[in-house]
Amino acid sequence: MDPGERAFAELRRMVDAHGWAIRHVLGNSSAAPFSYTVGLTAKGWDELLITGLPAEVADVFIRNAVDEQDSSGAFRAGDRTEALTESGSVAFIRVEDRSGLTAAGRMLGDFEALQMVWPDSNDNFPWDIGYRNPPTAQPLLGPASRPDRAL
């Protein structure tokens, strides 16, 4: 079995055992890293994705978001919350480009996803005037619009 098939089989085992799992995709000189869930669809939730963070940091954000959804209900596009981190808020946008979420597509077929968008060091989001990070630091896979619901 090739390494890609081994990784997919391990992801499937994790989803079977725990109901969901996180897939981390390493970045390179031309693409930012990203991490996403596989299996939240079975709970009636959107899969979650975060871009531009190291796997260990993304893992914490995603696990906190899943815990928050377990206690408070599913996030929706347009939501913004400070419940996931001590360092600021996180906004949610609809993911339109799901092409990179290959393991989720293979395992789930059709699914919806939300991107968790994090602010820069001044608490500005990519759609805010004064956002300090380059677009390549946190690629947006959906419409960059100001979230309208604070939680």
Kinemage of the C-alpha trace (Angstrom):
@kinemage 1
@onewidth
@group {chain A} dominant
@subgroup {mainchain}
@vectorlist {calphas} color= white
{ca met a 1} P 0.000 0.000 0.000
{ca asp a 2} L 1.452 3.386 -0.959
{ca pro a 3} L 1.857 6.159 1.683
{ca gly a 4} L -1.207 8.090 0.475
{ca glu a 5} L -3.418 5.016 0.788
{ca arg a 6} L -1.963 4.259 4.246
{ca ala a 7} L -2.728 7.816 5.368
{ca phe a 8} L -6.284 7.584 4.036
{ca ala a 9} L -6.816 4.200 5.730
{ca glu a 10} L -5.589 5.660 9.045
{ca leu a 11} L -7.921 8.653 8.641
{ca arg a 12} L -10.830 6.294 7.961
{ca arg a 13} L -9.945 4.275 11.096
{ca met a 14} L -9.986 7.481 13.152
{ca val a 15} L -13.368 8.535 11.743
{ca asp a 16} L -14.773 5.048 12.401
{ca ala a 17} L -13.464 5.086 15.987
{ca his a 18} L -14.222 8.699 16.961
{ca gly a 19} L -16.824 9.916 14.470
{ca trp a 20} L -14.497 12.500 12.938
{ca ala a 21} L -10.821 13.264 12.368
{ca ile a 22} L -8.504 16.081 11.328
{ca arg a 23} L -6.441 15.948 8.137
{ca his a 24} L -3.363 18.187 8.059
{ca val a 25} L -1.851 19.214 4.722
{ca leu a 26} L 1.659 20.618 4.888
{ca gly a 27} L 2.436 23.833 3.088
{ca asn a 28} L 5.351 24.529 0.796
{ca ser a 29} L 6.950 27.541 -0.862
{ca ser a 30} L 3.910 28.062 -3.099
{ca ala a 31} L 1.016 27.017 -0.833
{ca ala a 32} L 0.055 27.647 2.788
{ca pro a 33} L -0.621 24.705 5.097
{ca phe a 34} L -4.220 23.870 5.911
{ca ser a 35} L -6.144 21.498 8.135
{ca tyr a 36} L -9.689 20.234 7.874
{ca thr a 37} L -12.140 17.842 9.457
{ca val a 38} L -13.601 14.692 8.004
{ca gly a 39} L -16.750 13.284 9.574
{ca leu a 40} L -18.618 16.239 11.082
{ca thr a 41} L -21.152 15.886 8.265
{ca ala a 42} L -22.551 12.817 10.078
{ca lys a 43} L -23.477 15.122 12.986
{ca gly a 44} L -25.342 17.406 10.592
{ca trp a 45} L -22.552 20.005 10.731
{ca asp a 46} L -20.329 21.498 8.075
{ca glu a 47} L -16.766 20.241 7.918
{ca leu a 48} L -14.268 22.797 9.289
{ca leu a 49} L -11.124 24.103 7.595
{ca ile a 50} L -8.387 26.490 8.684
{ca thr a 51} L -5.514 27.730 6.507
{ca gly a 52} L -2.097 29.216 7.162
{ca leu a 53} L -1.366 27.736 10.597
{ca pro a 54} L 1.046 25.003 11.671
{ca ala a 55} L -0.692 21.649 12.219
{ca glu a 56} L -0.376 21.744 16.013
{ca val a 57} L -1.996 25.208 16.221
{ca ala a 58} L -4.702 24.356 13.679
{ca asp a 59} L -5.443 21.190 15.643
{ca val a 60} L -6.225 23.214 18.782
{ca phe a 61} L -8.488 25.652 16.895
{ca ile a 62} L -10.420 22.834 15.248
{ca arg a 63} L -10.798 20.760 18.436
{ca asn a 64} L -11.994 23.835 20.316
{ca ala a 65} L -14.520 24.556 17.545
{ca val a 66} L -15.863 21.001 17.664
{ca asp a 67} L -16.151 21.182 21.473
{ca glu a 68} L -17.952 24.532 21.184
{ca gln a 69} L -20.380 23.098 18.639
{ca asp a 70} L -21.034 20.129 20.940
{ca ser a 71} L -22.074 22.501 23.714
{ca ser a 72} L -23.608 25.444 21.806
{ca gly a 73} L -24.704 24.180 18.386
{ca ala a 74} L -23.301 24.288 14.892
{ca phe a 75} L -21.453 27.277 13.498
{ca arg a 76} L -22.787 28.893 10.334
{ca ala a 77} L -21.254 31.131 7.700
{ca gly a 78} L -21.230 34.660 9.088
{ca asp a 79} L -20.624 33.617 12.699
{ca arg a 80} L -17.853 35.187 14.738
{ca thr a 81} L -16.787 33.910 18.157
{ca glu a 82} L -14.203 34.553 20.849
{ca ala a 83} L -14.874 31.183 22.500
{ca leu a 84} L -12.117 29.305 20.645
{ca thr a 85} L -8.988 31.160 21.703
{ca glu a 86} L -7.724 33.581 24.295
{ca ser a 87} L -6.039 35.674 21.608
{ca gly a 88} L -9.018 37.074 19.736
{ca ser a 89} L -11.976 36.118 17.662
{ca val a 90} L -12.470 33.651 14.838
{ca ala a 91} L -14.874 34.206 11.945
{ca phe a 92} L -16.546 31.593 9.750
{ca ile a 93} L -17.041 31.839 5.994
{ca arg a 94} L -18.558 29.362 3.524
{ca val a 95} L -15.928 27.315 1.680
{ca glu a 96} L -16.611 27.424 -2.048
{ca asp a 97} L -13.380 25.807 -3.255
{ca arg a 98} L -13.374 22.331 -1.678
{ca ser a 99} L -10.981 20.868 -4.257
{ca gly a 100} L -8.117 20.555 -1.762
{ca leu a 101} L -10.232 18.637 0.753
{ca thr a 102} L -9.635 15.408 -1.108
{ca ala a 103} L -9.934 13.008 1.842
{ca ala a 104} L -13.301 14.509 2.837
{ca gly a 105} L -14.524 14.282 -0.751
{ca arg a 106} L -13.393 10.692 -1.057
{ca met a 107} L -14.887 9.625 2.257
{ca leu a 108} L -18.055 11.746 2.350
{ca gly a 109} L -18.939 12.434 -1.275
{ca asp a 110} L -20.846 15.709 -1.270
{ca phe a 111} L -20.325 17.910 1.796
{ca glu a 112} L -20.330 21.516 2.935
{ca ala a 113} L -17.496 23.240 4.777
{ca leu a 114} L -16.784 26.387 6.755
{ca gln a 115} L -13.431 28.118 6.923
{ca met a 116} L -12.310 29.378 10.304
{ca val a 117} L -10.626 32.732 9.618
{ca trp a 118} L -8.206 34.168 12.162
{ca pro a 119} L -7.242 37.821 12.572
{ca asp a 120} L -3.821 39.440 12.270
{ca ser a 121} L -1.915 40.727 15.311
{ca asn a 122} L -4.103 43.881 15.343
{ca asp a 123} L -7.322 41.785 15.374
{ca asn a 124} L -8.101 42.686 11.742
{ca phe a 125} L -9.525 40.078 9.379
{ca pro a 126} L -8.549 39.743 5.710
{ca trp a 127} L -11.603 41.789 4.646
{ca asp a 128} L -10.794 44.627 7.089
{ca ile a 129} L -8.927 47.773 6.083
{ca gly a 130} L -5.494 47.582 7.682
{ca tyr a 131} L -5.146 43.789 7.583
{ca arg a 132} L -1.398 43.235 7.880
{ca asn a 133} L -0.808 39.703 6.563
{ca pro a 134} L -0.228 38.941 2.880
{ca pro a 135} L -3.038 37.040 1.131
{ca thr a 136} L -0.799 33.975 0.871
{ca ala a 137} L -0.522 33.745 4.680
{ca gln a 138} L -4.172 32.705 5.031
{ca pro a 139} L -5.765 31.878 1.691
{ca leu a 140} L -9.537 32.306 1.753
{ca leu a 141} L -11.495 29.529 0.066
{ca gly a 142} L -14.777 31.387 0.032
{ca pro a 143} L -16.217 34.883 -0.073
{ca ala a 144} L -14.344 37.351 2.098
{ca ser a 145} L -17.258 39.085 3.717
{ca arg a 146} L -17.643 40.588 7.131
{ca pro a 147} L -19.366 38.089 9.430
{ca asp a 148} L -22.627 39.388 10.799
{ca arg a 149} L -23.328 37.258 13.850
{ca ala a 150} L -21.223 37.549 16.989
{ca leu a 151} L -21.615 34.620 19.358
